[in-house]
Every structure is written in C-alpha cells, then in structure tokens.
Amino acid sequence: MSPTDASTDTGAGPVPLRGGGAEDTLDLRLPEELFPLIREDELTLVPQPADDDGHLLDTPAGWGPATTPLGHFQLVPVRIERDLGLVSRWMNDPAVAEFWELAGPESVTAGHLRAQLDGDGRSVPCLGVLGGTPMSYFEIYRADLDPLARHYPARPHDTGMHLLIGGVADRGRGVGSTLLRAVADLALDNRPRCARVIAEPDLRNTPSVSAFLSAGFRFCAEIDLPDKRAALMVRDRALRNLL
C-alpha cells in the first residue's frame, strides 16, 4: 500500500466546503476525458529522464531550512540505520496506522523505506525536524511519475507530498498546516520547473483535508485511487502569495 495522505495532520474543525477557487467543492468530479492517456504499464516501463543535476526531485537534502512561526524547520532524508525505530514507532500509532496501514514489526516499515531509498529517486522519505527535534515524517515524490498520474491531469514536474505528525502533542493545534505550507514552499523555491505541489489525502480524514486548505492548497476534485477515495489538493506557484 502506498500511503497517500497526511494521516495525522493537525487541521482543526470540519472540512470547509470551499477552498481557494470556484471549483473547490467536495462533490466535484474530474471528467474522464481530462485524465492523461497513459497505458497501464507506461509509468513503470518507460525510462524517465532525470533532472539536470541527476536527481528527479532536485535533492531535497539540500533544500535548506525554512523559518516558520513554530521555529526553524528542515527536511532530513531518512537513514534506515538511524531512523527506523522512530518511524516504525510512529507507524504503529493507531491514528497513523488507520490511514498509512504500515503497522507491525520494524521490518514492515523497513520494507516501505527501502523501496524508496533503493529506487530511482522519484520518492524521497524524510524526517521533518522542527527546532532540532525530529517530529514528523514526509515523503516527497514526483507526482507526474507516480501511478497517481493515471488518476488526475498531471503536469511535468508536479511534486507530491505525504505527511504524518509523530507526536500526539503536536496534533490538533495547527502544526500540520504550518509544516505543509513550509514544505510546499520549499519545493516551489527549490524546484523551478515545478508549478504545483500535489497531495491526495483520504476524504475520510477530515482533519488532514482541513489542514491542507489552511496551508494554502485548493480542493480540486474527488478521485478514486486503488486503495481509497481521495481529495486532490493543489498548491499553485501562481497563487502561493494569495492563499
């Protein structure tokens, strides 16, 4: 299962019925003719060109820190030998496991992390470090090179993100929204060819969807993915200073 939402994100209250645009209503469906015409095996069998520096995501390790209202925040790529215990413990939190479905022994988390770390770089697992303390887990990925691209009108260099908040004390008080905005802005600042940051939280996870809206994402559509019904959330470079 590929996790597809900020499963323990910290938006408060019910999901707003409108976001940053006229199409942001929860009953909007993408017409099928807008979906990209991609063969079922195309995303995995056709070689994809790397970015100019050889990294499909322009090296998140080098994106640098972001200043947020909560303090300095930075993405630090996961190292299994250092971080497995921490990430596995988070994955076994019932609130996380409900949406990520990676509960179990450390080998379950290790397999999920190694699939990314041993891949071609289209998905990078990272710790979110706030004020020097690892407190969240992110996956930054090329949405246009992901199977997700079969389910929405992808554009070149679309950048996706998944998030979980590790500590219970950091949930439910706006921390997730702050981090989502910070990471989306880091992606836009450091990936000049990326015009949009994409997310697809589970529609049932109303705090997560609310957090994305609070972080400046627009609700664009409901989409049916193999493992869930999701809210397609988009943060546009052109609108980042308005939302």
Backbone bond lengths (Angstrom), bond angles and torsions (degrees), N, CA, C in turn:
res aa  C-N    CA-C-N  psi(-1)  N-CA   C-N-CA  omega(-1)  CA-C   N-CA-C  phi
1 M - - - 1.462 - - 1.521 109.08 -
2 S 1.270 117.37 133.43 1.455 121.21 177.19 1.513 109.26 -99.78
3 P 1.355 117.67 118.23 1.459 119.01 -177.17 1.508 110.62 -63.41
4 T 1.300 115.15 142.86 1.451 118.01 -172.38 1.508 113.83 -136.46
5 D 1.341 117.51 25.01 1.451 115.87 177.39 1.517 111.40 -156.83
6 A 1.322 113.61 167.91 1.453 119.92 173.10 1.512 106.89 -84.88
7 S 1.323 116.70 76.38 1.452 120.89 -160.59 1.508 114.35 -65.82
8 T 1.312 118.86 -24.67 1.454 119.15 177.99 1.504 110.66 -119.86
9 D 1.304 116.58 31.20 1.450 120.16 -177.45 1.517 110.32 -69.44
10 T 1.337 115.78 169.52 1.445 119.86 -159.57 1.503 114.37 -117.87
11 G 1.322 118.91 27.60 1.452 118.63 174.48 1.517 110.32 -66.73
12 A 1.322 115.68 145.88 1.453 119.76 -177.24 1.519 110.42 -105.93
13 G 1.338 116.45 145.65 1.447 121.19 172.73 1.503 112.69 83.32
14 P 1.339 117.05 178.73 1.467 121.87 -178.21 1.508 111.42 -70.53
15 V 1.323 115.94 161.96 1.457 121.16 178.90 1.513 109.66 -69.59
16 P 1.330 118.43 125.19 1.460 119.33 175.77 1.511 110.37 -62.04
17 L 1.306 116.92 149.86 1.463 120.78 179.68 1.509 112.36 -87.37
18 R 1.303 117.42 -0.82 1.454 119.05 176.38 1.515 108.56 -145.32
19 G 1.324 114.75 149.55 1.443 119.70 -178.97 1.495 109.58 -122.22
20 G 1.366 116.91 -123.59 1.450 119.90 -172.76 1.501 114.69 -97.18
21 G 1.330 119.36 9.89 1.455 118.53 -177.96 1.502 110.56 -158.26
22 A 1.335 115.94 169.14 1.456 119.99 -175.32 1.515 112.18 -65.25
23 E 1.378 117.94 -23.13 1.445 119.04 -177.57 1.519 112.51 -86.44
24 D 1.314 119.06 0.75 1.449 121.43 -172.03 1.518 111.75 -83.42
25 T 1.314 117.09 70.12 1.451 121.88 174.78 1.513 108.02 -127.06
26 L 1.323 116.74 147.16 1.445 120.63 -170.50 1.519 113.75 -71.64
27 D 1.334 118.59 -9.64 1.462 119.26 178.90 1.525 112.46 -101.70
28 L 1.333 117.50 10.34 1.462 120.45 -179.62 1.511 109.41 -75.62
29 R 1.333 117.45 134.86 1.451 123.11 176.58 1.510 109.31 -123.32
30 L 1.318 117.14 137.78 1.449 120.85 176.40 1.521 109.80 -73.05
31 P 1.324 118.28 128.15 1.470 118.96 173.68 1.514 110.20 -64.35
32 E 1.322 116.01 142.85 1.459 120.14 -174.34 1.513 112.61 -61.62
33 E 1.346 117.57 -28.02 1.460 118.61 -177.82 1.514 112.77 -68.29
34 L 1.349 117.73 -13.51 1.457 120.37 178.21 1.516 112.53 -86.96
35 F 1.335 117.51 -13.22 1.447 119.41 -179.16 1.530 109.60 -68.34
36 P 1.321 117.48 144.55 1.469 119.25 177.99 1.520 110.65 -63.68
37 L 1.324 115.98 141.96 1.458 120.84 -179.96 1.519 108.05 -86.55
38 I 1.310 115.82 92.12 1.457 122.11 -174.82 1.515 108.35 -124.33
39 R 1.325 117.54 128.95 1.442 120.79 175.13 1.516 109.81 -60.83
40 E 1.300 117.15 153.79 1.458 122.02 -175.33 1.520 112.03 -57.26
41 D 1.347 117.45 -33.04 1.459 119.36 -176.13 1.513 113.14 -103.86
42 E 1.315 119.03 4.46 1.456 120.63 -168.88 1.522 112.52 -65.79
43 L 1.340 117.28 -38.74 1.446 119.28 -174.48 1.517 112.06 -67.61
44 T 1.336 117.92 -26.22 1.449 119.51 -176.25 1.524 113.20 -100.08
45 L 1.322 117.97 -21.25 1.462 119.61 -174.11 1.522 113.55 -102.36
46 V 1.313 118.14 -21.30 1.457 119.59 -179.12 1.521 109.76 -91.43
47 P 1.336 119.52 122.03 1.462 120.07 179.28 1.516 110.53 -57.61
48 Q 1.339 115.88 139.63 1.447 121.51 -179.94 1.521 109.47 -108.21
49 P 1.330 118.65 135.80 1.458 119.94 179.95 1.515 111.23 -70.41
50 A 1.321 116.05 141.89 1.458 120.75 175.22 1.520 109.68 -80.37
51 D 1.342 116.01 160.47 1.447 119.99 173.19 1.521 109.03 -65.07
52 D 1.332 116.66 170.09 1.454 121.01 -171.55 1.522 113.06 -57.72
53 D 1.345 117.53 -32.61 1.461 119.63 -178.85 1.522 112.07 -90.38
54 G 1.334 117.47 9.18 1.446 121.27 176.95 1.509 114.77 87.25
55 H 1.306 117.97 5.59 1.458 121.03 -178.06 1.523 108.83 -123.77
56 L 1.305 115.64 124.82 1.459 120.03 -174.76 1.522 113.04 -64.23
57 L 1.331 116.70 -21.06 1.465 120.20 -178.71 1.526 112.80 -116.88
58 D 1.310 117.62 19.48 1.461 120.61 178.10 1.524 111.93 54.27
59 T 1.320 116.22 38.47 1.461 123.92 167.53 1.524 114.46 56.92
60 P 1.328 118.51 75.39 1.468 119.78 177.58 1.523 114.01 -54.15
61 A 1.328 117.79 -26.85 1.468 119.66 178.60 1.515 112.13 -60.61
62 G 1.309 117.13 -24.52 1.452 120.53 -178.38 1.513 114.49 -102.35
63 W 1.317 117.28 10.97 1.464 119.39 -177.30 1.519 112.61 -70.71
64 G 1.322 117.63 -18.99 1.451 120.00 177.42 1.513 113.14 81.41
65 P 1.337 116.46 175.82 1.464 120.68 -177.72 1.520 112.32 -80.86
66 A 1.310 115.41 160.52 1.459 122.80 173.10 1.524 107.86 -120.96
67 T 1.312 116.72 139.75 1.453 121.66 174.68 1.522 108.32 -89.99
68 T 1.328 116.16 122.01 1.462 121.26 -179.33 1.531 109.11 -123.34
69 P 1.335 118.27 166.72 1.471 120.08 175.55 1.526 113.42 -60.27
70 L 1.341 116.65 -16.23 1.462 120.96 -179.23 1.517 112.87 -98.14
71 G 1.327 117.47 -4.67 1.454 121.68 -177.96 1.515 111.91 124.65
72 H 1.318 115.85 -175.31 1.467 120.47 -179.67 1.517 109.83 -72.77
73 F 1.331 114.63 134.79 1.458 121.66 -178.20 1.523 108.99 -127.09
74 Q 1.336 116.20 142.34 1.464 120.11 179.34 1.522 110.03 -148.99
75 L 1.325 115.37 144.60 1.457 122.16 171.65 1.522 109.10 -87.26
76 V 1.324 116.11 129.46 1.466 121.70 178.09 1.515 107.69 -123.95
77 P 1.337 119.04 114.89 1.463 120.29 -178.86 1.524 112.32 -54.61
78 V 1.313 115.41 139.79 1.457 122.15 -177.60 1.524 110.59 -66.70
79 R 1.324 115.60 139.58 1.465 123.15 167.07 1.517 106.73 -118.97
80 I 1.324 116.95 120.69 1.460 120.69 -173.25 1.517 111.48 -57.77
81 E 1.339 117.64 -43.96 1.460 119.70 -175.85 1.524 111.89 -64.77
82 R 1.307 117.71 -23.83 1.462 121.78 -179.11 1.525 112.46 -97.83
83 D 1.320 117.69 -36.46 1.466 121.18 -164.33 1.523 115.19 -112.66
84 L 1.333 118.12 -5.61 1.464 119.35 -172.71 1.521 112.36 -59.05
85 G 1.322 117.65 -45.51 1.455 120.11 -177.54 1.514 112.50 -59.59
86 L 1.323 116.56 -42.91 1.455 121.18 -178.79 1.522 111.31 -66.35
87 V 1.327 117.07 -49.34 1.466 120.17 -177.96 1.523 110.60 -65.20
88 S 1.335 117.63 -39.40 1.460 120.54 178.75 1.526 110.56 -64.07
89 R 1.315 117.51 -39.65 1.464 120.21 177.82 1.529 110.62 -61.49
90 W 1.318 116.90 -42.10 1.469 119.68 176.73 1.519 110.99 -63.04
91 M 1.327 117.32 -42.44 1.459 120.59 -178.41 1.525 112.74 -63.63
92 N 1.328 116.87 -22.57 1.453 120.79 -179.96 1.521 113.16 -91.65
93 D 1.318 117.99 0.10 1.456 120.92 171.00 1.526 107.24 -68.10
94 P 1.336 119.32 127.76 1.466 120.16 -176.94 1.522 114.11 -54.52
95 A 1.349 117.84 -35.53 1.465 120.07 -179.26 1.524 111.22 -67.38
96 V 1.328 116.54 -31.09 1.461 121.19 177.06 1.526 110.25 -79.63
97 A 1.321 115.60 -46.24 1.465 120.58 -175.09 1.522 112.31 -60.80
98 E 1.322 117.63 -28.58 1.461 120.35 -179.07 1.524 112.00 -57.33
99 F 1.343 116.77 -34.27 1.456 120.11 -176.60 1.534 113.11 -109.69
100 W 1.320 118.34 -32.32 1.463 119.77 -179.13 1.519 112.30 -83.94
101 E 1.330 117.83 -29.09 1.461 123.22 177.82 1.523 112.23 56.75
102 L 1.334 116.07 44.18 1.462 121.67 178.86 1.521 111.32 -125.60
103 A 1.327 116.80 23.92 1.459 120.02 176.15 1.526 109.57 -69.67
104 G 1.358 115.28 155.68 1.448 120.44 179.50 1.506 110.85 133.16
105 P 1.317 118.04 -165.79 1.461 120.93 179.86 1.527 111.69 -65.74
106 E 1.325 115.54 165.65 1.465 119.97 -177.89 1.522 112.36 -57.65
107 S 1.323 117.24 -25.41 1.463 119.67 -179.25 1.526 111.51 -63.12
108 V 1.346 117.74 -29.04 1.463 120.75 178.52 1.524 109.81 -66.12
109 T 1.323 116.11 -49.08 1.466 120.08 178.04 1.516 110.55 -64.91
110 A 1.327 117.04 -41.15 1.464 120.37 -179.50 1.524 111.23 -59.00
111 G 1.316 116.86 -42.50 1.457 119.79 178.88 1.514 112.03 -62.77
112 H 1.336 115.93 -40.15 1.464 120.41 179.05 1.526 110.68 -65.01
113 L 1.319 117.24 -42.37 1.469 120.43 -179.52 1.528 111.35 -69.61
114 R 1.335 116.81 -43.26 1.479 119.56 -177.39 1.522 111.32 -64.29
115 A 1.327 117.28 -33.29 1.466 119.23 178.65 1.525 110.72 -58.93
116 Q 1.326 117.16 -33.32 1.464 120.69 177.17 1.532 111.17 -82.17
117 L 1.325 116.29 -47.10 1.461 120.20 -174.91 1.528 112.35 -66.08
118 D 1.321 117.44 -29.27 1.467 121.33 179.67 1.520 112.30 -93.03
119 G 1.330 117.40 2.38 1.455 121.13 -178.73 1.517 112.37 -85.97
120 D 1.324 115.83 -159.95 1.458 120.76 -174.70 1.524 112.95 -92.69
121 G 1.312 118.00 7.10 1.454 120.83 177.15 1.509 114.46 94.28
122 R 1.324 118.16 9.67 1.467 119.16 179.92 1.533 111.97 -80.01
123 S 1.338 117.65 -9.02 1.457 122.20 173.96 1.519 108.35 -141.37
124 V 1.337 116.58 129.88 1.466 121.86 -176.49 1.525 108.77 -124.51
125 P 1.351 118.04 115.74 1.466 120.60 176.34 1.519 110.26 -80.96
126 C 1.319 116.67 135.30 1.463 121.37 -175.61 1.520 110.82 -137.44
127 L 1.327 115.83 149.36 1.449 121.19 164.77 1.519 108.21 -85.43
128 G 1.327 116.05 141.04 1.442 121.13 170.28 1.514 108.40 -94.46
129 V 1.323 117.49 116.54 1.464 122.74 -174.76 1.524 108.18 -108.92
130 L 1.318 115.79 117.49 1.457 122.11 -177.95 1.522 108.95 -115.26
131 G 1.329 115.81 121.30 1.466 119.83 -178.57 1.508 112.92 57.00
132 G 1.339 117.01 33.40 1.454 121.73 178.96 1.516 115.09 85.99
133 T 1.329 118.58 -0.86 1.461 122.04 -177.14 1.523 111.15 -114.38
134 P 1.336 118.74 123.00 1.471 120.12 173.59 1.522 109.36 -65.17
135 M 1.344 116.76 122.37 1.460 119.64 -174.97 1.518 113.89 -140.44
136 S 1.321 117.44 3.09 1.456 120.77 -179.17 1.523 109.32 -156.24
137 Y 1.317 114.64 164.41 1.464 121.53 179.98 1.516 108.40 -128.37
138 F 1.317 115.87 129.56 1.466 122.53 179.06 1.524 109.56 -121.41
139 E 1.318 115.28 148.73 1.455 121.99 163.42 1.520 107.21 -121.02
140 I 1.317 115.76 119.13 1.462 122.61 176.97 1.524 106.43 -102.42
141 Y 1.327 117.37 126.83 1.463 118.25 -173.25 1.526 110.91 -144.54
142 R 1.311 115.07 158.72 1.459 122.07 175.97 1.522 108.50 -81.63
143 A 1.324 115.98 99.85 1.465 119.89 -177.46 1.518 111.75 -63.10
144 D 1.327 117.28 -31.39 1.465 119.85 -178.97 1.522 112.49 -73.53
145 L 1.335 118.23 -16.15 1.460 122.40 178.08 1.522 111.90 -107.20
146 D 1.311 116.96 7.04 1.454 123.80 -177.00 1.528 109.14 -100.17
147 P 1.348 117.95 155.47 1.465 118.75 173.40 1.519 113.84 -54.03
148 L 1.330 117.84 -22.22 1.464 120.77 174.98 1.524 111.75 -53.58
149 A 1.327 117.48 -32.23 1.466 121.23 -176.61 1.526 112.54 -62.18
150 R 1.331 117.60 -16.00 1.467 120.24 175.91 1.522 111.85 -74.71
151 H 1.328 116.69 -11.47 1.458 120.13 -170.09 1.530 114.06 -116.58
152 Y 1.314 117.61 1.46 1.462 120.28 175.90 1.527 107.83 -152.48
153 P 1.335 118.90 161.95 1.468 120.57 -178.61 1.524 111.45 -75.70
154 A 1.325 115.67 83.84 1.461 121.63 -175.24 1.526 111.44 -68.43
155 R 1.332 114.50 152.24 1.449 121.84 174.15 1.526 108.93 -121.74
156 P 1.336 118.64 152.61 1.460 120.33 179.64 1.526 111.82 -53.97
157 H 1.327 115.10 134.86 1.465 123.95 175.54 1.521 113.93 72.77
158 D 1.340 118.86 11.88 1.457 118.97 169.69 1.531 108.88 -52.91
159 T 1.314 116.48 133.26 1.462 121.93 -178.41 1.519 109.15 -112.90
160 G 1.332 116.67 126.55 1.455 121.08 -179.65 1.516 111.68 -104.31
161 M 1.327 115.21 163.38 1.460 120.11 175.84 1.523 110.44 -146.07
162 H 1.353 114.33 146.01 1.456 123.62 168.14 1.522 106.30 -122.40
163 L 1.327 116.78 149.36 1.460 120.80 -177.78 1.518 110.81 -144.69
164 L 1.327 115.27 140.82 1.454 120.60 162.11 1.521 108.13 -132.54
165 I 1.329 114.96 145.19 1.453 122.23 174.93 1.521 107.35 -95.95
166 G 1.324 117.30 124.78 1.449 120.49 -172.38 1.513 115.06 -75.47
167 G 1.318 117.38 -43.33 1.453 120.40 -172.95 1.519 112.70 -94.61
168 V 1.326 116.19 135.19 1.463 120.38 179.08 1.523 110.84 -58.49
169 A 1.322 117.64 -36.61 1.466 121.21 -177.60 1.517 112.39 -64.75
170 D 1.340 117.90 -20.38 1.461 121.35 -179.16 1.521 112.75 -92.65
171 R 1.320 117.79 1.79 1.462 121.10 -177.52 1.522 110.64 -98.40
172 G 1.307 115.56 146.00 1.446 120.65 172.79 1.511 115.57 82.03
173 R 1.336 117.68 12.19 1.464 119.18 179.90 1.530 112.87 -134.96
174 G 1.326 116.71 23.94 1.457 120.69 173.43 1.504 116.02 90.15
175 V 1.322 118.04 1.19 1.470 119.67 -179.73 1.523 110.63 -63.21
176 G 1.336 116.36 -43.19 1.456 119.39 -178.45 1.508 113.09 -59.32
177 S 1.338 117.28 -43.10 1.461 120.44 179.16 1.518 111.34 -61.35
178 T 1.332 116.01 -41.07 1.464 119.98 179.07 1.521 111.12 -62.41
179 L 1.324 116.80 -43.58 1.458 120.14 -178.90 1.519 111.94 -70.25
180 L 1.325 117.14 -39.00 1.468 119.97 178.45 1.523 110.68 -61.08
181 R 1.312 117.08 -44.26 1.466 119.75 178.47 1.526 110.44 -63.77
182 A 1.338 116.64 -42.88 1.465 119.95 -178.51 1.520 111.75 -62.54
183 V 1.332 117.06 -44.29 1.465 119.54 -177.29 1.524 110.93 -72.23
184 A 1.328 117.42 -38.61 1.461 118.93 176.05 1.519 110.83 -60.43
185 D 1.317 117.29 -41.89 1.457 119.95 179.36 1.528 111.72 -69.03
186 L 1.327 117.61 -35.91 1.460 119.75 174.80 1.528 110.73 -60.65
187 A 1.328 116.27 -42.94 1.465 119.64 179.07 1.527 111.07 -62.58
188 L 1.317 117.08 -44.68 1.469 120.04 -179.12 1.528 111.27 -68.19
189 D 1.322 117.25 -35.19 1.465 120.54 179.66 1.519 112.13 -70.53
190 N 1.324 116.68 -34.08 1.462 120.74 -172.64 1.519 114.42 -104.19
191 R 1.333 117.22 -5.29 1.454 121.25 177.72 1.528 107.80 -123.77
192 P 1.318 118.22 81.84 1.471 120.52 -173.90 1.515 114.00 -60.82
193 R 1.342 117.82 -22.21 1.465 119.36 178.82 1.524 112.80 -86.18
194 C 1.298 116.87 -5.50 1.466 121.73 179.17 1.521 109.36 -89.93
195 A 1.320 116.82 121.65 1.466 121.49 178.85 1.513 112.70 -98.69
196 R 1.344 117.23 -12.92 1.464 119.96 -174.93 1.520 110.38 -148.83
197 V 1.321 115.63 145.27 1.461 122.16 169.44 1.528 106.77 -108.24
198 I 1.332 115.71 132.97 1.461 123.01 -171.63 1.526 109.84 -115.50
199 A 1.323 115.92 145.73 1.468 120.82 170.39 1.520 108.29 -145.40
200 E 1.335 116.32 157.71 1.467 120.35 -177.87 1.522 109.99 -142.93
201 P 1.347 117.86 66.56 1.454 120.08 178.08 1.525 112.00 -67.09
202 D 1.301 115.35 153.30 1.464 121.70 175.52 1.531 108.90 -60.62
203 L 1.332 116.53 133.00 1.459 119.92 179.88 1.521 112.53 -60.80
204 R 1.329 117.13 -26.38 1.459 119.40 179.22 1.528 111.84 -70.40
205 N 1.312 116.63 -20.87 1.459 121.59 -175.51 1.528 108.74 -88.08
206 T 1.309 115.71 74.36 1.466 119.62 -174.35 1.529 113.64 -61.81
207 P 1.356 120.62 -36.14 1.465 118.12 175.90 1.529 112.77 -61.07
208 S 1.348 116.20 -36.46 1.457 119.60 179.51 1.521 111.51 -66.54
209 V 1.335 116.57 -47.77 1.466 119.72 179.38 1.521 110.44 -60.40
210 S 1.323 116.67 -41.71 1.460 120.79 178.21 1.516 111.50 -62.00
211 A 1.337 116.77 -39.45 1.455 120.33 179.47 1.525 111.59 -64.37
212 F 1.342 117.18 -40.62 1.457 119.53 177.03 1.529 111.22 -62.03
213 L 1.322 116.54 -42.18 1.464 119.06 178.02 1.527 110.79 -61.30
214 S 1.320 116.97 -42.34 1.455 120.54 179.22 1.525 111.96 -66.53
215 A 1.320 116.75 -22.94 1.465 121.38 -179.26 1.523 112.90 -89.37
216 G 1.332 118.13 7.01 1.452 120.49 176.62 1.505 115.53 94.37
217 F 1.338 117.34 11.37 1.466 121.15 175.01 1.521 108.85 -86.17
218 R 1.328 115.95 150.25 1.462 122.40 173.29 1.528 109.06 -98.88
219 F 1.326 115.96 140.49 1.463 120.28 169.34 1.521 107.82 -81.49
220 C 1.341 116.55 119.73 1.465 120.33 -174.41 1.519 113.52 -105.59
221 A 1.320 117.83 -36.52 1.458 119.26 -175.03 1.506 110.42 -171.92
222 E 1.316 115.68 162.72 1.453 122.04 164.21 1.527 107.65 -92.51
223 I 1.330 116.09 136.19 1.467 119.48 178.31 1.521 109.10 -131.43
224 D 1.321 115.56 144.72 1.454 121.84 177.84 1.520 109.00 -94.71
225 L 1.326 116.63 114.72 1.455 123.64 176.47 1.523 108.48 -104.67
226 P 1.319 118.31 164.62 1.462 119.52 -176.16 1.522 114.05 -56.65
227 D 1.347 117.66 -31.53 1.455 120.02 -174.31 1.517 114.16 -112.67
228 K 1.336 118.44 3.35 1.459 118.67 -177.79 1.528 110.23 -174.10
229 R 1.314 114.34 168.87 1.465 122.24 166.99 1.522 106.12 -100.86
230 A 1.327 116.57 125.08 1.459 120.96 -168.85 1.520 111.90 -120.24
231 A 1.311 114.15 158.16 1.459 122.44 170.84 1.521 108.10 -96.92
232 L 1.323 117.54 119.78 1.459 121.04 177.09 1.522 108.06 -81.37
233 M 1.328 115.89 114.68 1.450 122.81 -178.17 1.527 108.84 -111.66
234 V 1.331 116.97 138.56 1.469 121.20 -175.67 1.528 109.37 -135.32
235 R 1.320 115.62 131.76 1.469 121.12 169.32 1.521 107.12 -112.82
236 D 1.326 116.54 114.91 1.456 122.77 -173.92 1.530 110.76 -92.11
237 R 1.320 115.34 139.07 1.457 118.83 174.20 1.529 110.53 -57.79
238 A 1.322 117.54 -41.34 1.465 121.29 -175.01 1.525 112.65 -67.20
239 L 1.353 116.12 -23.05 1.464 119.83 -176.09 1.531 112.86 -109.55
240 R 1.314 117.81 4.27 1.466 120.03 -169.92 1.515 112.72 -62.34
241 N 1.324 118.08 -28.59 1.472 120.30 -179.88 1.526 112.69 -89.16
242 L 1.334 116.27 -2.61 1.455 120.45 -178.95 1.521 112.40 -105.50
243 L 1.324 118.01 -20.81 1.476 122.54 -175.80 1.508 110.83 -114.36
